Amino acid sequence: MEQEIQLRVYRPSSGSFVTGVKEIWQFRELIFFFALRNIVVRYKQTIVGVGWAIIQPLFSSGVAAVVFGHFAKLPSEGSAYMAFVMCGVIPWKAFETAMTGASNSVTSEGGILQKVYFPKLTAVFSTLGVTLVDSFLQLFLLVIVLLVYNEPITMWLLLTPIVVLWAAMTGIAFGIWLAPLNVKFRDVRYALPFVLQIWMYAAPVVYSSEIVPKDKLFWYQLNPLNPIIETFRGLALGNNHLSLQSAVIAVTLTLLVLVSGIKFFKKMESTFADEI
């Protein structure tokens, strides 16, 4: 008796946002395995291992605390400058890691996508795995820093992982736009570190938004990273000056970039195998 074999064919679908979301949900297990592989590969054959997720923000915060806190004497809203800066570095690192990983996700999977079809958005969203693992390790470091500098620890600190996820999703939203461009123009890979370096100083990572001139404050708040960092800092240190207006603007901008980015990504997806 012959056994019937069911054949399922996958091919690039239409370039709509709804289709992209459906594919993300349908292939959620593939996202998980991609994320798990990325985490293992990131720290494979390293002496310190996942300790790099702690060393990097600790070193960055320490240098900033010395330069901006000790020498420049910039205000830290009543908190120890080391703790103040770390509360800016952690959400920034989540954004930076997610955006960089998402922009390079398609090109890094070039060997696989030329052999078999799979929704390329799964590669983009799998970069959240490394981002969240690094960020949660850094949150434990933040607790230690707060204890060392006798900063009060409140229940609001438990909400900081939500802000980290907000920062990571913002990085994914911008990374989705850059991923197709990175396939076609490899200059994106080299230009992105410079853009991120400038972007970091346009956000209150190592300084307080109190030093921003009042007449420039509206344009300053259009940076979607600013309310994210200030929200994280407010929850961790209790010195939040965030306005609801800036938070709404940031969330709206992130959603617009994410929705339009998925549509753009789906439109370009069919050419990835030929371009790589």
MARMIFI-593427 format. One record per residue: x, y, z of N, C-alpha, C in turn; residue in three letters. Coordinates in steps of 0.2 Angstrom, whole numbers, plus 2048, in hexadecimal, padded with zeros to 3 digits. Example, Ala and Ser with C-alpha at 12.3 -4.5 7.8 and 13.67 -1.06 7.14 Angstrom:
<pts>
8427E482783E7EA8278427F0827ala 8407F58238447FB824840800827ser 
</pts>
This chain:
<pts>
8047FA800800800800804806800met 80380A7FB8078107FA805816800glu 80A81980380981E80880A825804gln 80482980680482F803809834807glu 80D83880381283C80580F844804ile 80E84780A80C84E809812853808gln 81285780381785B801815862802leu 81986680681786D80881C871805arg 81A87680181F87A7FD81F881800val 82588480282588B80582888F800tyr 8268957FF82989A7FA8278A17FDarg 82B8A67FB82A8AD7FD8238AF7FCpro 8208B28018198B48018198BC7FFser 8138BE7FF8128C57FD8158CA803ser 8178D080081A8D58058168D9809gly 8118D580D80D8D981280F8D8819ser 80D8DC81D80F8DC82480C8D6827phe 8058D58268028CF8298058C9827val 8078C882180A8C281F8118C1822thr 8148C682381B8C582781A8C382Egly 8148C68318138C48388118BD839val 80D8BB83480A8B48348108AF833lys 8158B182F81B8AD82E81F8AC834glu 8208B28388248B283E8208AD843ile 81A8AD8448178A98488178A1846trp 8168A084081689A83D81D89683Egln 82289A83D82989783E82C899844phe 82889A84982B89C850830897853arg 83089185183488C85383B88D850glu 83B88F84A841890846845896849leu 84189B84B8448A184E84789F854ile 84489A85884789885F84E89585Dphe 84E89085885488C85785A891854phe 85889685085D89A84D85F89E853phe 85B8A185885D8A585E8628A0862ala 86089A86386489686786B895864leu 86B89485E87289385A87689985Barg 87389F85A8768A685A8798A7861asn 8768A58668798A686D87F8A186Eile 87E89B86B88489686C88A899868val 88989B86288E89D85D8928A3860val 88E8A88638908AE8658968AD86Aarg 8958A986F89A8A887489E8A1874tyr 89E89E86E8A189886D8A989986Clys 8AD8958708B489686F8B789D872gln 8B38A08778B58A687A8B78A4882thr 8BC8A78848BF8A588B8BA8A8890ile 8B88AE88F8B38B18948AC8AF893val 8AA8AD88D8A38AA88B89E8B088Cgly 8988AE88F8938B38908958B9894val 89B8B989889E8BE89C89F8C4898gly 8A08C48918A08CA88D89A8CE88Dtrp 8948CB88E88E8CF88E88E8D3894ala 8928D289A8938D68A08998DA89File 89E8D889C8A48DC89C8A48E2898ile 8A08E18928A08E788E89C8ED890gln 8968EC8938928F28968958F489Cpro 8998F08A089C8F28A68A28F78A5leu 8A68F589F8AC8F989D8A98FF89Aphe 8A48FF8968A190589389F90A898ser 89B90789D89890B8A289E90E8A7ser 8A390A8A88A890D8AC8AC9138A9gly 8AE9128A28B191789F8AD91E89Fval 8A691D89D8A292389D8A19268A4ala 8A19228A98A19258B08A79298B1ala 8AC9278AF8B392B8B08B39318ACval 8B19308A68B29368A18AD93B8A2val 8A69398A28A193E8A389F93F8AAphe 8A093B8AE89E93C8B58A393F8B9gly 8AA93C8B98AF93F8BD8B29458BAhis 8B49458B48B794A8B18B39508AEphe 8AE94E8AA8A99538A88A49558ADala 8A39528B289E9548B78979558B5lys 8959508B088E9518AE88994E8B3leu 8839518B387E94F8B887C9488B7pro 87A9448BC87893D8BC87193D8BFser 86D9428C08679428C386693F8CAglu 86C9408CE86C93E8D586E9378D6gly 8709348D187292D8D287A92C8D1ser 87D9278D38849268D18859258CAala 88A9288C788B9298C088B9228BDtyr 88F91D8C08909168BE8899138BDmet 8859138C287E9108C187A9148BCala 87B91B8BC87791F8B787891D8B0phe 87F91C8AE88191B8A887F9138A6val 88090F8AA87E9088A98779078A7met 87290B8AA86B90B8A886A90E8A1cys 86F91189F86E91389887190E893gly 87790B89587B907891877900890val 8738FE8958708F789486A8F888Eile 8658FC88F8618FD8898648FF882pro 86990388386D90487C8708FE879trp 8738FA87D8768F487B8718EF878lys 86B8EF87B8658EB8798638ED872ala 8638F38718618F686A8668F5865phe 86D8F68678728F68638738EF860glu 8738EA8658748E386386E8E085Fthr 8688E28608638E085C8638E3855ala 8658E98558658ED84E86B8EA84Amet 8708E984D8768E68498758DF847thr 8728DB84C8718D484A86B8D3845gly 8668D78458618D78408638D9839ala 8678DE83986A8E183286E8DC82Fser 8728D88338778D38308748CC830asn 86D8CB83286A8C483286A8C182Cser 8688C48278678C182086D8BF81Dval 8728C381D8798C281A87C8BC81Ethr 87B8BC82487E8B782887B8B0827ser 8758B08248728A98238728A881Bglu 8778AB8188788AA8118788A380Egly 87C89F81287D898810877894810gly 87389581586C892816867894811ile 86689A81086189D80C86289B804leu 86889A8028698987FB8688917FAgln 86688D7FF8658867FF85E884800lys 85B88780585488680685088C808val 84A88C807845892808843892810tyr 84489781384189881983F8A081Aphe 83A8A281E8398A981E83F8AD821pro 8418B181E8478B58208468B9827lys 8408BB82883E8BE82E8408BA834leu 8408B48348428B08398498B183Bthr 84D8B28378548B48388558BA83Cala 8518BF8398518C683C84F8C5844val 8498C28458478C284C84A8BE850phe 84E8B984E8528B48528588B8855ser 85A8BE85385F8C285685D8C585Dthr 8568C485E8548C68658578C286Aleu 8588BB86985B8B786E8618B9871gly 8668BB86D86D8BD87086C8C4873val 8678C88718668CF8748638CE87Bthr 85E8CA87B85B8C988285F8C5887leu 8638C08858688BD88986D8C288Cval 8708C68888758CB88A8728D088Fasp 86C8D288D8698D78918678D5898ser 8648CF8988628CC89F8698CB8A3phe 86E8C98A08748C98A48778CF8A7leu 8768D48A28778DB8A48738DE8AAgln 86D8DC8AA8688DE8AF86A8DB8B6leu 86D8D58B68708D38BD8768D78BFphe 87A8D98BA8808DD8BB87D8E48BEleu 8788E78BB8758ED8BE8738ED8C5leu 8708E78C786E8E68CE8748E78D2val 87A8E48D08808E48D48828EB8D5ile 8828EE8CF8858F58CF8808FA8D4val 87A8F98D48768FD8D88778FB8DFleu 8788F58E187A8F38E88818F78EAleu 8868F68E588C8F98E788C9008E8val 8889048E488790B8E588290E8EAtyr 87F9098ED87990A8F287390E8EFasn 87290C8E986C90F8E686690B8E8glu 86090E8E985A90A8EB8589058E5pro 8568FF8E78538FA8E384C8F98E4ile 8488FB8E08408FB8E183D8F58DCthr 8378F48DD8338EF8D98338F18D2met 8348F88D08338FA8C98398F78C5trp 83E8F58C88448F28C58428EC8C1leu 83C8E98C383A8E28C08378E48B9leu 8358EA8B88328EC8B28388EE8ACleu 83E8EE8AE8438F08AA8448EB8A4thr 8438E48A58438E089F83E8E1899pro 8388E489B8348E68968378EC892ile 83A8F189583D8F68928438F388Dval 8478EE89084C8EB88C8498E8885val 8438E58868408E288083E8E887Bleu 83B8ED87E8398F387A83F8F5876trp 8458F687984B8F887684D8F3870ala 84D8ED87284F8E886D84A8E8867ala 8448E986883F8E98638408EF85Emet 8428F48618438FA85E8498F9859thr 84F8F685C8548F48588528EF852gly 84E8EA85384C8E684E8488EA849ile 8448EE84B8408F28468448F6841ala 84A8F984384E8FC83F8538F783Bphe 8548F283E8588ED83B8558E9835gly 84E8E983684A8E683084B8EA82Aile 84B8F082B84C8F58258538F4822trp 8588F382685F8F38248618EC821leu 85E8E68238608E082185F8DF81Aala 85A8E181685A8E180F85F8E580Cpro 8608EB80F8658F080C86C8ED80Dleu 86D8E98128748E68138758E180Easn 8708DD80C8708D88078738DB800val 8708E17FE8718E47F88778E97F8lys 8788EC7FE87E8F17FE8828EF805phe 8878EC80488B8E980A88E8EF80Earg 88E8F580B8908FB80F88D8FC815asp 8868F98168828FA81C8868F7822val 8898F282188D8EE8268928F3829arg 8968F682589B8FB827899901829tyr 89390482789190A82988D90A82Fala 88A90483188690483788990583Dleu 88F90383F89390584589490C846pro 89591084089691784188F91A843phe 88A91883F88391B84188191A848val 88391484A881912851885916856leu 88B91785588F91B85988D92285Agln 88B92585488892C85488192C858ile 87D92785787692685A877926861trp 87C92286487D92186B87D92886Emet 88192C86B88293386E87C93886Dtyr 87893686987293986886C93786Dala 86E93287186993087686C93087Dala 86893188286B93288986E92C88Cpro 87392988987692388B87B924891val 88092988F88592B894884932897val 87E93589687D93B89987693C89Atyr 87494189E86D94289F86994789Aser 86394689985F94A89485E951897ser 86095289E85F9588A186495E89Eglu 86A95B89A86E96089886C962890ile 86795F88E865961887861968887val 86396D88385F973883858972882pro 85497688584D97688584A97787Elys 84D97B87A84B97C87384D97786Easp 85197287085396C86C84F96686Flys 84B96787484996187884495D873leu 83F96087083A95D86B83E958866phe 84395B86384695785E84A952861trp 84D95386785194E86A84C94886Ctyr 84694986E84194487083F94086Agln 84094286483E93E85E84293885Eleu 84893886184C93286184992C865asn 84792786284392186584791E86Bpro 84D91F86B85191C871851920877leu 84F92687684F92B87C84A929882asn 84492888083F92688584091F887pro 84391B88384591488684A91488Bile 84F91888A85491888F85291C895ile 84E92189484C92589A84792189Eglu 84391D89B83E91889E8429138A2thr 84791089F84B90B8A384E90E8A9phe 8519148A88559178AD8509198B3arg 84A91C8B184591D8B68439188BAgly 8429128B784090C8BB8459098BFleu 84C90A8BD8519078C185490C8C6ala 8539128C58569178CA85191C8CDleu 84B91C8CA8469208CD8469278CCgly 84A9298C684B9308C58489328BEasn 84292F8BC84092F8B583D9368B4asn 83E9398AE83C93F8AC83893E8A5his 8369388A483393789D82C93A89Dleu 82B93D89782493F89582093A891ser 81A93A89281593588F816936887leu 81693C88581693E87E81C93B87Bgln 82293B87E82893887B82893187Aser 82592E87F82492687F81F92487Aala 81A92887981592687481892786Dval 81C92D86C81F92E866824928864ile 82892686982D92186882991A866ala 82491886A82191286881D912861val 81A91886081791985981D918853thr 82291C85482891B84F82A91484Fleu 82B91185482E90A854829905850thr 82290685181D90284E81D904846leu 81E90A84581E90C83E82490983Aleu 82990983D83090783A82F8FF83Aval 82C8FC83F82C8F583E8278F2839leu 8218F583981C8F383481F8F582Dval 8218FB82B8248FC82582A8F8823ser 82E8F68288348F28278328EB825gly 82D8E882882B8E28268288E181File 8258E681D8228E78168288E7811lys 82D8EC8138328ED80F8378E680Ephe 8378E381483B8DD8148388D7810phe 8318D781182E8D180D82E8D3805lys 82E8D980382F8DB7FC8358D97F9lys 83B8DA7FD8418D97FB8448D17FCmet 8408CD8008428C78028438C27FCglu 8408C27F78408BE7F18478BF7EDser 84A8C47EE8518C57EB8578C47EFthr 8568C27F585C8C17FA8618BB7F7phe 85E8B67F58628B07F38678B27EDala 8648B67E98688B97E386D8BE7E4asp 86B8C27E98708C87EB8768C57EFglu 8758C07F387A8BE7F887F8BA7F4ile 
</pts>
